[in-house]
């Protein structure tokens, strides 16, 4: 009886230890967002949207899809989350209940979107996309209706990124230069440093607010509309700072030396700011915290490490065969596929935002050429050659093996 009791107790301890160590920390979470009162934190990680209490803890996935879901934003009443996903091709805007549920698609333009949040009344979404002028500064801001399909409303016909509407919806803070894809350039100063502008929707006037050689990015309105927070590069790395319209003074709020503050977000009541520094998310409460608080966020789900997306191809265009008739190349869903005539599973050999056209095998069947019609987000198209993989030859990025 003593041995049995000891054995049972030992198993209970081991089981408790295994459960206690099952939680895995979440690192490198991206595009965080806060609920209106700052109590909940949404973020994208591992291709899905997650939520967690803003002070950290166990995160819960809201989406579970092979596609990439990102850029979550809470609605003004906190009951809904909007995000973008490429689950149907290009990045489109979807909405879902903040507690989880079936996502509903909002946008349809094939060029795709980035999402910047809701209007203060929650009836529209602020988005950015690329239209025309694809060779130079094609980014434009639009408002799209949340509840019914309609025509996009262009805010102004000029470029910008990282936009955010004022609490009354009458002004737009946004960035130029310092392209959001270059925030990792530590210590950069020069003509391409980020600039912060404000656009008055009523007077149609622009004002240049932050224009120095070190740059500023990611502006966030204060709830009273009298200033904004942003990240400033004056210290050599990006740190959180604030700007007051009346005094036009900038004051740094964090003092990181090793790496930058990136992807900041603020709650609508202004009580809480969250951002990423190095591998982790941090919380900062203006007027309350002297230094940011590092958040411990863990996951305990059993999702597989590798997720496979399978699609059923029901139609194809622009077909070509090898000279021996044993392989076929075709275009489906805008991408190029290769399959042998014994009906093996097709191999998808391109995955672009543009549209592949006119596949053509080389005479020896060792390569396939196609013409790429570029998407708005791509810089160039033209004829491309895609080589077959083989054990003796060099494998290229665009290649296949049947």
C-alpha positions in Angstrom: 0.0 0.0 0.0 2.8 2.4 0.8 4.5 1.6 -2.5 1.3 2.0 -4.4 0.6 5.3 -2.7 4.1 6.6 -3.4 3.8 5.5 -7.1 0.5 7.3 -7.5 1.9 10.5 -5.8 4.9 10.4 -8.1 2.8 10.1 -11.2 0.7 13.1 -10.0 3.8 15.2 -9.5 5.1 14.3 -12.9 1.8 15.0 -14.5 1.6 18.4 -12.8 5.1 19.2 -13.9 4.3 18.3 -17.5 1.2 20.4 -17.5 3.1 23.3 -15.9 5.8 23.2 -18.5 3.4 22.8 -21.5 3.0 26.6 -21.9 5.2 28.0 -24.6 6.2 31.7 -24.6 5.1 33.7 -27.6 8.0 35.8 -29.1 8.1 38.2 -32.0 4.4 38.9 -32.0 3.5 41.6 -34.5 0.9 44.3 -35.2 -0.5 44.6 -31.7 -3.7 46.4 -31.0 -5.6 47.4 -27.8 -9.2 47.3 -26.9 -10.8 50.8 -26.3 -10.3 50.5 -22.5 -6.8 48.9 -22.8 -7.9 45.7 -21.0 -7.4 43.4 -23.9 -4.5 43.0 -26.3 -4.8 41.6 -29.9 -1.8 40.7 -32.0 -0.8 38.5 -35.0 1.6 35.6 -34.5 2.2 32.4 -36.5 -0.1 33.6 -39.2 -3.2 34.0 -36.9 -4.9 36.6 -34.7 -4.6 36.2 -30.9 -5.9 38.0 -27.9 -4.6 38.1 -24.3 -5.2 40.3 -21.2 -3.1 43.4 -21.7 -1.0 42.6 -18.6 0.0 39.3 -20.2 -0.9 35.7 -19.5 -2.3 32.8 -21.6 -3.1 33.9 -25.2 -6.1 32.6 -27.1 -6.2 32.2 -30.9 -9.2 33.8 -32.6 -8.3 32.4 -36.1 -6.9 29.1 -37.1 -6.3 29.1 -40.9 -3.4 28.2 -43.2 -3.4 31.7 -44.6 -1.7 34.7 -43.1 -3.9 36.8 -40.8 -2.5 40.1 -39.5 -3.1 43.7 -38.4 -6.0 43.3 -35.9 -7.9 46.4 -34.8 -10.6 46.6 -32.2 -13.9 48.4 -33.0 -14.7 51.6 -31.0 -17.1 49.6 -28.8 -14.6 46.7 -28.3 -17.1 44.1 -29.6 -15.5 43.4 -32.9 -12.0 42.9 -34.4 -11.1 43.8 -38.0 -8.0 42.3 -39.6 -6.5 41.5 -43.0 -5.9 38.0 -44.5 -4.7 36.5 -47.7 -7.0 33.5 -47.3 -8.7 34.3 -50.7 -5.7 35.5 -52.6 -4.7 39.2 -51.9 -4.9 40.7 -48.5 -8.5 41.6 -47.8 -10.2 43.1 -44.7 -12.3 40.8 -42.5 -14.3 41.3 -39.3 -15.2 39.0 -36.5 -16.5 39.1 -32.9 -13.8 40.0 -30.4 -14.6 36.8 -28.6 -14.1 34.7 -31.7 -16.4 33.5 -34.5 -16.7 33.3 -38.3 -14.8 36.0 -40.1 -16.8 38.1 -42.6 -15.1 39.6 -45.7 -15.5 43.4 -46.1 -13.3 44.4 -49.1 -13.0 42.9 -52.5 -10.4 44.9 -54.6 -7.8 42.5 -56.0 -4.9 44.8 -55.2 -5.4 44.1 -51.5 -5.2 46.4 -48.4 -3.4 47.3 -45.2 -5.7 48.1 -42.3 -5.3 51.2 -40.0 -8.4 51.0 -37.9 -12.0 52.1 -37.5 -13.4 55.6 -37.8 -14.5 56.9 -34.4 -18.2 56.1 -35.1 -17.3 52.5 -36.1 -19.2 52.8 -39.4 -16.1 52.8 -41.7 -12.6 51.4 -41.8 -9.4 53.3 -42.6 -7.4 51.3 -45.1 -4.5 51.9 -47.5 -3.8 50.4 -50.9 -1.9 50.9 -54.0 -3.7 52.4 -57.0 -2.1 53.4 -60.3 1.3 55.2 -60.3 2.9 51.8 -59.3 6.3 53.1 -60.3 6.4 55.9 -57.7 4.5 56.3 -54.4 1.3 54.5 -55.2 0.0 54.3 -51.6 -3.3 56.0 -51.0 -5.7 56.2 -48.0 -9.3 55.2 -48.3 -12.4 54.8 -46.2 -14.5 51.7 -46.8 -18.0 51.1 -45.4 -18.1 48.5 -42.6 -21.6 47.3 -43.2 -22.4 47.4 -46.9 -20.4 47.1 -50.1 -19.8 50.5 -51.8 -17.3 52.7 -53.5 -14.0 53.4 -51.6 -13.7 57.0 -50.4 -10.3 58.4 -51.3 -9.1 60.8 -48.5 -6.6 62.7 -50.7 -4.8 61.9 -53.9 -1.3 61.6 -52.6 0.9 59.0 -50.9 1.4 58.2 -47.2 1.5 55.3 -44.8 0.8 54.5 -41.1 -2.3 56.6 -40.9 -4.5 57.2 -37.9 -7.7 59.3 -37.6 -8.2 61.9 -34.8 -10.7 61.2 -32.0 -13.3 63.4 -33.8 -12.4 61.9 -37.2 -11.7 65.3 -38.8 -7.9 65.0 -39.1 -5.5 62.3 -40.3 -2.0 61.8 -38.9 0.2 59.9 -41.3 3.8 59.3 -42.4 5.8 59.9 -45.5 9.3 58.6 -46.4 10.8 56.3 -43.8 8.9 53.5 -45.5 7.4 51.2 -43.0 9.6 48.4 -44.4 12.7 50.2 -43.3 12.1 50.7 -39.6 15.0 48.3 -38.8 17.6 50.9 -40.1 19.1 51.7 -36.7 20.9 55.1 -36.5 19.9 56.2 -40.0 19.6 60.0 -40.6 19.1 61.6 -43.9 16.6 62.7 -46.5 14.7 59.4 -46.3 14.0 59.6 -42.6 10.3 59.3 -41.6 8.2 62.4 -41.7 4.9 62.9 -39.8 2.1 65.0 -41.4 -1.4 66.0 -40.4 -4.2 66.4 -43.0 -7.3 68.4 -42.2 -10.3 66.7 -43.9 -12.4 69.9 -43.8 -9.9 72.5 -45.0 -8.0 70.0 -47.2 -4.8 71.4 -45.8 -1.6 69.6 -45.0 0.9 70.4 -42.2 4.4 69.0 -41.8 5.0 68.2 -38.1 8.0 66.0 -37.7 10.8 66.7 -40.2 14.2 66.1 -38.9 17.1 64.0 -40.1 16.4 61.2 -37.6 12.8 60.7 -38.4 9.5 59.7 -36.7 7.1 56.8 -37.4 3.8 55.4 -36.2 1.9 58.4 -34.9 -0.9 57.7 -32.4 -3.4 60.4 -31.3 -3.9 61.4 -27.7 -7.6 61.0 -26.7 -8.0 64.8 -26.2 -6.6 65.5 -29.7 -4.1 68.0 -28.4 -1.0 65.9 -29.2 0.2 62.5 -30.3 2.6 59.8 -29.5 5.1 58.4 -32.0 8.5 56.8 -32.2 11.5 59.1 -32.6 14.9 58.2 -33.9 16.9 61.0 -32.3 18.6 58.7 -29.8 20.0 56.4 -32.4 17.3 53.8 -32.1 13.5 54.4 -32.2 12.1 55.3 -28.8 8.5 56.2 -27.8 8.0 60.0 -27.7 5.1 62.5 -27.4 4.3 65.7 -29.3 2.2 68.6 -28.2 0.5 70.8 -30.9 0.5 73.9 -28.8 4.2 73.9 -27.7 5.4 71.9 -30.7 7.8 70.2 -28.3 8.9 66.6 -28.4 9.6 64.6 -25.3 11.0 61.0 -25.2 9.2 58.6 -22.9 11.4 55.5 -23.3 15.2 55.2 -23.3 16.1 52.0 -25.0 19.7 51.8 -26.2 20.0 48.3 -27.7 17.1 48.3 -30.2 14.0 50.1 -31.3 10.4 50.5 -30.3 8.3 49.1 -33.2 4.6 48.5 -34.0 3.2 50.8 -31.2 -0.6 50.9 -30.6 -2.7 52.9 -28.1 -6.1 52.3 -26.5 -8.9 54.7 -27.5 -9.0 56.1 -23.9 -5.3 56.8 -24.0 -4.6 54.8 -20.9 -2.3 52.2 -22.4 0.3 51.9 -25.1 1.8 48.6 -26.3 4.8 48.0 -28.6 7.4 45.5 -29.5 11.0 45.7 -28.4 13.4 43.0 -29.6 11.5 39.8 -29.2 8.7 40.8 -26.7 5.7 43.0 -26.3 5.9 45.8 -23.7 3.2 47.8 -22.0 3.4 51.5 -21.1 0.8 53.6 -19.2 1.4 57.3 -19.8 1.5 59.3 -16.6 1.7 56.1 -14.5 4.7 54.0 -15.5 8.3 55.3 -15.4 9.5 52.4 -17.5 7.7 50.0 -19.8 6.6 46.6 -18.5 7.7 43.5 -20.4 4.8 41.2 -21.0 4.9 37.5 -20.5 2.6 35.9 -23.0 2.3 32.1 -23.4 0.3 29.7 -25.5 -1.1 26.3 -24.6 -2.8 25.2 -27.8 -1.9 22.0 -29.7 -1.7 23.4 -33.2 0.7 21.6 -35.5 4.0 23.3 -36.3 3.4 22.9 -40.0 0.1 23.7 -41.6 -0.8 22.7 -45.2 -3.3 24.6 -47.2 -5.0 22.4 -49.9 -7.0 24.0 -52.7 -9.3 22.4 -55.2 -8.6 23.6 -58.8 -11.7 23.4 -60.9 -10.7 25.3 -63.9 -7.5 26.3 -65.8 -6.5 28.5 -68.7 -3.5 28.8 -71.1 -2.4 25.2 -71.2 0.9 23.9 -72.7 2.3 20.4 -73.0 5.9 19.1 -73.2 6.9 17.7 -76.6 6.4 14.1 -75.4 3.0 14.9 -74.0 3.8 13.6 -70.5 3.6 16.9 -68.7 1.2 19.8 -68.7 1.6 23.4 -67.6 -1.5 25.6 -66.9 -2.6 28.8 -65.2 -5.1 28.5 -62.4 -6.0 31.2 -59.9 -3.5 33.5 -61.6 -0.5 31.2 -60.8 1.4 28.7 -62.8 1.0 24.9 -62.1 2.8 21.9 -63.6 1.4 18.3 -63.6 2.2 15.1 -65.4 -0.5 13.4 -67.5 -0.8 10.5 -65.2 -2.9 12.8 -63.0 -0.5 13.2 -60.1 -1.1 16.1 -57.8 -0.4 19.5 -59.5 2.6 21.4 -58.4 2.1 25.1 -57.8 5.4 26.8 -58.9 4.5 30.5 -58.6 2.8 32.4 -55.8 2.6 36.1 -56.8 0.2 39.0 -56.6 0.3 39.3 -60.4 -1.3 37.1 -63.0 0.7 34.5 -64.9 -0.1 34.1 -68.6 0.9 32.1 -71.6 2.9 29.1 -70.2 5.4 27.5 -72.7 7.7 24.6 -72.2 11.2 24.8 -73.6 11.8 22.2 -76.4 13.7 19.9 -74.0 11.0 20.1 -71.4 13.5 21.2 -68.7 12.1 24.6 -68.2 8.8 26.5 -68.5 8.4 30.1 -69.4 5.5 32.4 -68.5 4.5 36.0 -68.9 3.8 37.8 -65.6 1.2 40.6 -65.6 2.3 42.5 -62.5 0.0 43.4 -59.6 -0.2 47.0 -58.5 2.2 46.1 -55.6 4.9 44.7 -58.0 7.5 46.8 -59.7 7.8 44.8 -63.0 6.5 41.9 -65.0 7.6 40.4 -68.2 8.7 37.0 -69.5 10.2 34.6 -66.9 11.9 31.2 -67.1 11.3 28.6 -64.4 13.8 25.8 -64.3 13.2 22.1 -63.3 15.0 20.9 -60.2 17.5 18.0 -60.7 20.1 16.4 -58.5 23.0 17.7 -60.6 21.8 21.2 -61.4 21.4 24.3 -59.3 17.9 24.8 -57.8 16.4 28.2 -58.4 13.7 29.9 -56.3 11.2 29.4 -59.1 11.5 25.7 -59.9 9.7 22.4 -59.6 10.1 18.6 -59.5 7.4 16.0 -60.5 
